[in-house]
Amino acid sequence: MTTLATPISKPTFAEALRFWLKLGFISFGGPAGQIAIMHTVLVEEKRWISDAKFLHALNYCMLLPGPEAQQLATYIGWLLHGTRGGLAAGILFVLPSAFILLALSLLYVTVGKLAALQGVFGGLKPAVVAIILLAVLKIGQKSLLTPLHYAVAAASFVSIFWLHVPFPLLILGAAVVALLARKFFPAPTATASAQAQATKQEDNYFLTTRTVVPGTGFSLPRLLRQFATAVGLWLLPLGMLYLCVPEFPFWRTLSSFFTQAALVTFGGAYAVLPHVAQVSVEKLQWLTQGQMLDGLALGETTPGPLIMVLAFVGFMGGYTHFGGSLGMGALALFTTSYYTFLPSFIFILMGAPLIERTQHNTQLKAVLGVITAAVVGVVLNLAVYLGQAVLFPAGRLGVAFLHWPSLVWLLVSLGALYRFKVNMILWIGISAAVGLLYYGLSAFSL
């Protein structure tokens, strides 16, 4: 006799809030790890959302600029409890990491010049470069599927590394190529049997692809209200800064720069970091190349999306511009966080009601595939850009200037992370300890 499964009831807002808060503190491992945590809890354990519905939401978030894991949390929060659910999920996903990164940034600029702490970063930096190289490999394995994808990735690397083409133009160019080539490289569609199996697997979930979510579809009045709200939310902090804080041109530059960075963050933080690093280091001179790498190491050690490293860049911008002011640095960090994540909330809360009606659109996936191929080249550029700073700290290339301990630890890190599948967070801790040990031995030998 077949036992009927107990229907899954809608979770209360308080129950969902507890999960989103917990997620904000345990969301280590980058977007892949964060998405895996959400899938395990929401799909497999709580069964609040079916696998097909979860993947549909993820596909939409992958098409958007910005941190896809944070956007996915916002989307699912919206599906469960409307606008307040989306806001709660998205804010709690990043808020713990913002405060943790603030504490680390304050320590960095106050005691970060201590030799021992520099030793810690000496171990972290090669490990971070190894993580980026593995990101190139992982993204490439999933996205470089046709000769077109390989050609786009190669052209992207050449364009940004040697020709210094701005990152937003690369993304725009990849999108144009995708639209032109779509009919020659169509995205595969699921077979009828696969679709039937997927429908059967959606039984006994609260949210499925058959669920009709209230307020979906096109509504011009709603879109106009949301657009007006979005503009107001962008202008309001800027107005407060104009009235209450000195040196308004700095804050205008900061808010505009990180809004633009958020709007072109296709493919995750690794994709936009070269653009942010080049502008903030070489043009705005908010921090040095070495400090940028230190910030990336700090970002890797905190929960939440890696794009939070932009908050460290903002902190250093405020700290440097205002002559070493910790208060202005903190204000710049939160201002940066606000303008970095505001577009993500707008994209989800405005776009989710529309995208709910396009659950099987393969054309969007085809465009994403070409854009992601371009991202491979951009991430490779980041690995080379930061790798040069680690392996050749004197700024000159050649075997005579190579820092051999960093090269050794970079190769060891690649082996540990790729061959032996050591947990990334664990390896970051090991790398910090090794860096400190190396500093101690070097100091003792002197």
SVG drawing of the C-alpha trace seen along z (x, -y; Angstrom):
<svg xmlns="http://www.w3.org/2000/svg" viewBox="-2 -70 73 72">
<polyline fill="none" stroke="black" stroke-width="0.4" points="0.0,0.0 1.3,-3.4 1.5,-6.0 0.5,-9.5 3.2,-12.0 2.4,-14.8 1.8,-18.1 4.4,-20.7 2.9,-23.8 4.1,-27.3 6.9,-28.2 6.2,-31.1 8.1,-34.3 9.8,-33.9 10.9,-30.4 12.3,-31.6 14.0,-34.6 15.8,-32.2 17.2,-30.3 18.3,-33.4 20.1,-34.7 21.9,-31.4 22.8,-31.4 24.5,-34.8 27.0,-33.3 27.7,-30.0 27.8,-31.0 31.4,-30.2 32.8,-28.6 32.0,-31.1 28.8,-31.0 29.1,-27.3 29.3,-26.5 26.5,-29.0 24.2,-27.6 24.9,-24.1 24.0,-25.0 20.7,-26.6 19.9,-23.6 20.6,-21.1 18.5,-22.9 15.7,-24.4 15.2,-21.5 16.4,-18.4 15.7,-19.0 12.9,-21.5 11.3,-20.9 10.2,-24.5 11.1,-24.6 11.5,-21.9 14.7,-21.2 13.3,-22.4 11.9,-25.6 15.3,-26.2 17.2,-25.8 14.9,-28.1 15.5,-30.8 19.2,-30.1 19.3,-30.3 17.7,-33.8 20.2,-34.9 23.0,-33.6 21.9,-35.9 22.1,-39.0 25.1,-41.0 25.9,-40.7 26.4,-37.9 24.2,-35.1 24.0,-33.3 22.8,-36.5 20.3,-37.1 19.1,-33.5 18.4,-33.9 16.5,-37.1 14.5,-35.4 13.5,-32.5 12.7,-34.8 10.4,-36.7 8.8,-33.5 8.0,-32.5 7.0,-35.8 6.9,-38.5 8.9,-41.8 9.6,-41.6 10.8,-38.0 13.1,-39.0 14.5,-41.9 15.1,-39.8 16.8,-37.0 19.0,-39.3 20.0,-41.7 20.8,-38.9 22.9,-37.2 25.4,-40.1 25.0,-41.9 27.1,-39.6 29.9,-39.6 29.8,-43.4 30.4,-43.8 33.0,-41.0 34.9,-42.7 34.7,-46.0 36.4,-44.6 39.1,-42.9 39.6,-46.2 40.0,-48.2 42.6,-45.6 44.3,-45.7 45.0,-49.4 45.8,-49.7 48.0,-46.6 48.3,-45.3 51.8,-46.7 53.1,-44.4 55.6,-42.0 53.9,-38.9 50.6,-39.9 52.4,-40.5 53.7,-36.9 50.2,-35.7 49.3,-37.5 52.5,-36.1 50.9,-32.6 47.4,-33.7 48.3,-35.5 49.7,-32.4 46.7,-30.4 44.3,-33.1 45.9,-33.0 45.6,-29.3 41.9,-29.6 41.4,-32.0 43.2,-29.7 40.9,-26.9 38.0,-29.2 39.2,-29.7 39.3,-25.9 35.9,-25.3 34.2,-28.0 35.9,-26.9 34.9,-23.3 31.2,-24.3 31.2,-27.1 33.7,-26.4 31.5,-23.9 32.0,-25.0 34.8,-26.6 32.9,-29.8 33.1,-29.8 36.9,-29.1 37.3,-31.9 35.4,-34.4 37.4,-33.4 40.7,-33.9 39.6,-37.2 38.4,-38.4 41.8,-37.7 43.7,-39.4 41.4,-42.4 41.6,-43.1 45.2,-42.0 47.1,-43.5 44.6,-45.9 43.1,-47.2 39.5,-47.1 37.1,-48.2 35.3,-45.3 31.8,-46.6 32.6,-46.8 33.8,-43.1 30.5,-42.1 28.5,-44.1 30.6,-42.6 30.0,-39.1 26.3,-39.7 26.3,-41.0 28.2,-37.9 25.8,-35.7 22.8,-37.3 24.4,-37.0 25.5,-33.4 22.5,-32.1 20.9,-30.5 24.2,-28.7 24.7,-27.4 21.2,-26.8 20.8,-25.7 19.7,-22.1 16.2,-21.4 15.1,-18.7 13.6,-15.5 9.9,-14.7 10.9,-11.9 13.2,-14.1 10.4,-16.7 8.0,-14.1 10.5,-12.8 11.1,-16.4 7.4,-16.9 7.1,-13.8 10.0,-14.8 8.2,-17.9 5.7,-16.1 5.6,-17.0 7.2,-20.4 5.7,-23.7 6.9,-25.7 7.1,-24.0 7.2,-25.1 3.4,-24.6 2.9,-27.0 1.2,-30.3 2.9,-33.0 0.7,-36.1 1.6,-39.3 3.5,-37.8 3.3,-38.9 3.7,-42.3 2.2,-45.3 3.2,-48.8 1.9,-50.6 3.9,-48.2 7.1,-48.6 6.8,-52.4 6.3,-52.4 9.3,-50.1 11.5,-52.1 10.6,-55.3 11.4,-53.6 14.7,-52.4 15.8,-55.9 14.8,-57.2 16.8,-54.6 19.8,-55.4 19.5,-59.2 18.6,-59.2 22.0,-58.2 23.7,-60.5 21.6,-63.4 22.4,-62.6 26.1,-62.4 25.9,-65.8 24.2,-67.4 26.1,-65.7 29.6,-64.7 32.5,-66.8 34.2,-66.3 31.0,-65.3 32.9,-64.7 34.6,-61.7 31.3,-60.2 29.7,-60.9 32.7,-59.1 32.5,-56.2 28.7,-55.7 28.8,-56.0 31.9,-53.7 30.5,-50.9 27.0,-51.1 28.7,-50.7 30.8,-47.8 27.6,-46.2 25.9,-46.6 28.7,-44.8 29.4,-42.0 28.6,-39.1 30.1,-35.8 30.7,-36.7 33.2,-38.8 36.3,-37.3 35.0,-38.8 34.7,-42.4 37.7,-42.5 40.2,-43.3 38.1,-46.3 37.8,-47.4 41.5,-46.8 42.7,-48.7 40.5,-51.7 40.9,-51.9 44.6,-51.2 45.9,-53.0 43.4,-55.8 41.8,-56.7 44.8,-55.6 42.7,-54.5 45.0,-51.6 48.0,-49.7 48.1,-46.5 49.4,-44.7 46.6,-46.0 44.1,-44.9 45.4,-41.4 45.3,-41.6 41.7,-42.7 40.9,-39.7 42.5,-37.4 40.3,-39.1 37.2,-38.6 38.0,-34.9 38.0,-34.5 34.5,-35.9 31.1,-34.4 28.8,-35.9 29.5,-36.7 33.1,-37.4 31.9,-40.7 32.1,-42.0 35.8,-42.6 34.6,-45.7 33.6,-47.0 37.2,-46.7 38.2,-48.7 35.6,-51.3 37.0,-51.3 40.5,-51.9 39.2,-54.7 37.6,-56.5 40.5,-55.8 43.1,-57.0 41.2,-60.0 40.5,-61.4 44.0,-61.0 43.7,-57.8 40.3,-58.4 38.8,-55.1 35.3,-56.7 35.3,-57.8 36.7,-54.4 33.8,-52.7 31.3,-55.0 32.8,-54.3 32.6,-50.6 28.9,-50.6 28.2,-53.1 30.1,-50.8 28.1,-47.8 24.8,-49.7 25.5,-50.7 27.1,-47.3 24.0,-45.3 21.2,-47.8 21.1,-46.8 20.7,-43.1 17.6,-43.8 16.2,-45.9 16.8,-43.3 15.1,-40.6 12.2,-42.5 11.4,-44.0 12.4,-41.1 11.2,-38.1 7.4,-38.7 8.3,-38.8 10.7,-35.9 8.2,-33.6 6.3,-33.5 9.4,-32.4 10.4,-29.2 11.7,-27.4 13.4,-30.1 16.5,-28.5 17.5,-31.6 18.5,-33.3 20.7,-30.3 22.4,-30.6 23.3,-34.3 24.5,-33.5 26.8,-30.8 28.7,-33.2 28.9,-35.8 30.3,-33.3 32.9,-32.3 34.1,-35.9 34.2,-35.8 36.7,-32.9 39.2,-35.2 38.5,-38.0 39.1,-35.7 42.3,-34.4 43.4,-38.0 42.8,-38.5 44.9,-35.5 47.8,-36.8 47.4,-40.3 47.5,-39.3 49.9,-36.4 52.5,-38.9 52.2,-40.8 52.7,-37.7 55.5,-36.0 57.4,-39.2 56.9,-41.5 59.7,-43.8 57.6,-44.6 60.2,-43.3 59.8,-40.0 62.5,-37.4 63.9,-34.4 66.2,-36.6 63.2,-38.5 61.0,-35.4 59.9,-34.9 60.4,-31.2 58.6,-30.5 55.4,-32.0 55.8,-29.9 56.2,-26.8 53.1,-27.5 51.1,-28.4 51.9,-25.0 51.2,-23.2 47.9,-25.0 46.9,-24.0 47.6,-20.4 45.8,-20.5 42.7,-22.2 42.5,-20.4 44.0,-17.0 43.2,-16.3 40.0,-18.4 40.9,-20.1 38.2,-22.4 38.9,-26.0 38.3,-27.6 40.5,-25.1 43.3,-25.6 43.1,-29.4 43.6,-28.8 46.5,-26.5 48.0,-29.0 47.8,-31.7 49.5,-29.5 52.3,-28.5 52.8,-32.2 53.2,-33.0 55.6,-30.0 57.7,-31.1 57.9,-34.6 59.0,-33.1 61.7,-31.0 62.9,-33.9 63.1,-36.2 64.9,-33.5 67.5,-32.9 68.3,-36.6"/>
</svg>
